[in-house]
């Protein structure tokens, strides 16, 4: 969560244009950013393994709750897209969602406000667990979202 970096590959004949565009946009990793990334990579495997285990434990617990209509985690067999997950991935991450069984926006807000071990907000890759009440249907304009359950 200290830095965001990525890489891009290009087919022969396209690298020069890609490099020039990235320079013009200022997409250059500083020495400090590179050091932070290399520091984080040393423990990434063990952290991701724990993220997966913890998330699956919480997802399985949520599936047993009467207040929860569905848990959307690609590693769960009843999640839409599970076949693609099995085909393309070796493990899962800590990111997942769940759908409450009934309730309204005030009930969702009360649930989030009552959490003791989760902060509120958007982030990915930090040291803390976060939760956020979101209704994805508000942001979709072409298709309805898939729903397990």
C-alpha positions in Angstrom: 0.0 0.0 0.0 3.0 2.3 0.0 3.3 2.6 -3.7 1.6 1.6 -6.9 3.7 0.3 -9.8 3.1 -1.8 -12.8 4.7 -2.9 -16.0 3.8 -3.0 -19.7 5.1 -5.2 -22.4 4.9 -4.4 -26.1 5.3 -6.4 -29.3 8.3 -5.7 -31.5 8.0 -2.3 -33.3 5.7 -0.8 -30.6 8.1 -0.4 -27.6 9.6 2.9 -28.8 6.2 4.6 -29.0 5.1 3.1 -25.7 8.4 4.3 -24.0 8.0 7.8 -25.5 4.4 8.1 -24.4 5.2 6.9 -20.8 8.0 9.5 -20.6 5.7 12.3 -21.9 3.1 11.3 -19.3 5.7 11.2 -16.5 5.2 7.5 -15.8 8.6 6.9 -14.4 9.3 5.0 -11.2 11.5 6.9 -8.7 14.3 5.2 -6.8 12.2 5.5 -3.6 9.2 4.0 -5.2 11.3 1.1 -6.6 12.8 0.5 -3.2 9.4 0.4 -1.6 8.2 -2.1 -4.2 11.2 -4.3 -3.7 10.8 -4.2 0.0 7.2 -5.3 -0.3 7.9 -8.1 -2.7 10.1 -9.9 -0.2 7.0 -10.8 2.0 4.3 -10.8 -0.7 3.9 -14.5 -1.0 3.3 -15.1 2.7 1.0 -12.1 3.0 -1.1 -13.2 0.0 -1.4 -16.8 1.4 -2.7 -15.3 4.7 -5.0 -12.9 2.8 -6.6 -15.9 1.0 -7.0 -18.0 4.2 -8.5 -15.2 6.2 -10.9 -14.1 3.5 -12.1 -17.6 2.9 -12.7 -18.2 6.6 -14.8 -15.0 6.8 -16.6 -15.9 3.5 -17.6 -19.3 4.7 -18.7 -17.8 8.0 -20.9 -15.3 6.2 -22.5 -18.0 4.1 -23.9 -19.5 7.3 -25.5 -16.3 8.5 -29.2 -15.8 8.0 -28.7 -12.1 7.3 -26.6 -12.9 4.2 -28.3 -13.7 0.9 -25.1 -14.5 -1.0 -21.3 -14.3 -0.7 -19.5 -13.3 -3.9 -16.0 -14.7 -3.7 -14.6 -16.4 -6.8 -13.0 -19.3 -4.9 -16.5 -20.4 -3.7 -18.1 -23.0 -6.0 -21.5 -21.2 -6.1 -20.0 -17.8 -7.1 -20.7 -16.7 -10.7 -17.4 -17.1 -12.7 -16.0 -19.8 -10.4 -15.2 -22.0 -13.5 -13.1 -19.1 -14.9 -11.4 -18.7 -11.5 -10.4 -22.4 -11.4 -9.1 -22.2 -15.0 -7.1 -19.0 -14.6 -5.9 -18.7 -11.0 -3.8 -20.6 -8.5 -5.3 -18.9 -5.5 -7.7 -16.1 -4.4 -7.3 -12.7 -2.8 -8.8 -11.0 0.2 -11.3 -9.0 -1.9 -14.9 -10.2 -1.9 -18.4 -9.0 -1.3 -21.7 -10.2 0.2 -25.3 -9.4 -0.3 -27.5 -8.8 2.7 -30.8 -10.6 2.9 -33.3 -7.8 3.0 -32.7 -4.5 4.8 -32.2 -1.1 3.5 -29.5 1.6 3.2 -29.8 2.5 6.9 -29.4 -1.2 7.9 -26.2 -1.5 5.7 -24.8 1.7 7.2 -25.5 0.4 10.7 -23.7 -2.8 9.9 -20.6 -1.0 8.6 -20.7 1.5 11.5 -20.8 -1.4 14.0 -17.7 -3.1 12.7 -14.9 -3.2 15.2 -12.0 -4.9 13.3 -12.6 -3.2 9.9 -12.0 0.4 8.8 -14.2 2.1 6.3 -12.8 3.0 2.9 -11.4 2.1 -0.5 -7.9 0.6 -0.6 -6.2 -2.6 -1.7 -3.0 -4.1 -0.4 -2.7 -2.3 2.9 -2.2 -3.7 6.3 -5.7 -3.1 7.5 -9.0 -4.7 6.7 -11.6 -2.4 5.2 -15.3 -2.6 4.4 -17.5 -0.4 2.3 -21.3 -0.5 1.7 -21.8 -0.4 -2.1 -24.7 -1.2 -4.4 -23.1 -2.0 -7.7 -26.4 -1.9 -9.6 -26.3 1.9 -9.2 -23.1 2.0 -11.3 -24.0 -0.5 -14.0 -25.7 0.7 -17.2 -25.6 -2.2 -19.6 -26.3 -5.4 -17.8 -27.7 -6.6 -14.5 -25.1 -7.9 -12.1 -24.8 -11.7 -11.6 -26.0 -12.8 -8.2 -25.3 -16.1 -6.5 -27.9 -17.6 -4.2 
